[in-house]
């Protein structure tokens, strides 16, 4: 859920601040399907961070923290017309190293 805090442990957490829809526009012909970008913030190793998690497997994901890994699993709704923040549901896997 956008705006909710997800804890990895007592010292580390992430918040999905917003979801940006960068899919190919509805009824358009595109050479790439596009993706969603999860705008995130949180705390890792006592440091605040801001981070963009790309949902496309074509984008190299370089994460700004060492204590845990965020893995994107799914997002709904996942259509070209999805823009309402309160409607998004995101499934992530948070793994501590």
C-alpha positions as CSV (number, residue, x, y, z in Angstrom):
1,X,0.0,0.0,0.0
2,X,1.4,3.4,-0.9
3,X,2.4,5.4,2.2
4,X,2.7,2.4,4.5
5,X,5.9,1.6,6.4
6,X,7.3,-1.9,6.0
7,X,9.8,-3.0,8.6
8,X,12.8,-5.3,7.8
9,X,13.8,-5.3,11.4
10,X,13.9,-2.8,14.3
11,X,16.4,-0.5,12.6
12,X,15.5,-0.9,8.8
13,X,12.3,0.0,6.9
14,X,11.0,1.1,3.6
15,X,8.0,3.2,2.6
16,X,6.5,3.2,-0.9
17,X,6.0,7.0,-1.4
18,X,4.4,6.8,-4.8
19,X,3.9,4.6,-7.9
20,X,4.8,6.2,-11.3
21,X,3.0,4.6,-14.3
22,X,5.4,4.7,-17.3
23,X,3.7,2.0,-19.3
24,X,3.1,2.5,-23.0
25,X,0.0,4.8,-23.2
26,X,-3.4,3.0,-23.8
27,X,-4.2,2.4,-27.5
28,X,-0.6,3.4,-28.6
29,X,1.9,1.3,-30.5
30,X,5.2,1.3,-28.6
31,X,8.5,-0.5,-29.1
32,X,8.7,-1.1,-25.3
33,X,5.9,-2.0,-22.9
34,X,7.2,0.4,-20.3
35,X,7.2,-0.1,-16.5
36,X,6.1,1.2,-13.2
37,X,8.6,2.9,-10.9
38,X,8.2,2.6,-7.1
39,X,9.4,5.8,-5.4
40,X,10.6,4.7,-2.0
41,X,12.2,6.1,1.1
42,X,13.3,4.6,4.4
43,X,16.0,3.8,6.8
44,X,19.0,1.4,6.3
45,X,22.0,1.1,8.5
46,X,21.0,4.3,10.4
47,X,20.9,6.3,7.1
48,X,17.8,7.8,5.5
49,X,17.5,6.9,1.8
50,X,15.4,7.7,-1.3
51,X,15.3,5.0,-4.0
52,X,13.5,4.3,-7.2
53,X,12.7,0.6,-7.7
54,X,12.0,-0.2,-11.4
55,X,9.6,-3.0,-12.1
56,X,11.1,-3.9,-15.5
57,X,13.6,-6.8,-15.5
58,X,15.4,-4.8,-18.3
59,X,16.5,-2.1,-15.9
60,X,19.6,-2.9,-13.8
61,X,18.7,-2.5,-10.1
62,X,21.4,-1.0,-8.0
63,X,20.1,-0.7,-4.4
64,X,21.5,1.9,-2.0
65,X,21.8,-0.2,1.1
66,X,23.8,-3.1,2.4
67,X,21.7,-4.6,5.2
68,X,18.8,-5.9,3.1
69,X,17.6,-6.5,-0.5
70,X,14.2,-5.4,-1.9
71,X,12.8,-7.6,-4.7
72,X,9.8,-6.6,-6.7
73,X,7.2,-9.4,-7.1
74,X,4.0,-7.8,-8.4
75,X,1.8,-4.8,-8.6
76,X,-1.9,-4.3,-9.2
77,X,-3.6,-2.7,-11.0
78,X,-1.0,-3.0,-13.7
79,X,-2.7,-1.4,-16.7
80,X,-1.9,1.6,-18.8
81,X,-4.8,3.5,-17.2
82,X,-3.7,2.9,-13.6
83,X,-2.8,6.2,-11.9
84,X,-4.7,6.4,-8.6
85,X,-2.2,6.0,-5.7
86,X,-4.7,4.6,-3.2
87,X,-5.6,1.7,-5.6
88,X,-2.1,0.3,-6.0
89,X,-1.1,-2.8,-4.2
90,X,2.5,-3.8,-4.3
91,X,4.1,-7.1,-3.4
92,X,7.8,-7.0,-2.4
93,X,10.2,-9.4,-0.8
94,X,12.5,-7.9,1.8
95,X,15.5,-10.0,2.6
96,X,18.0,-9.2,5.2
97,X,21.7,-10.1,4.3
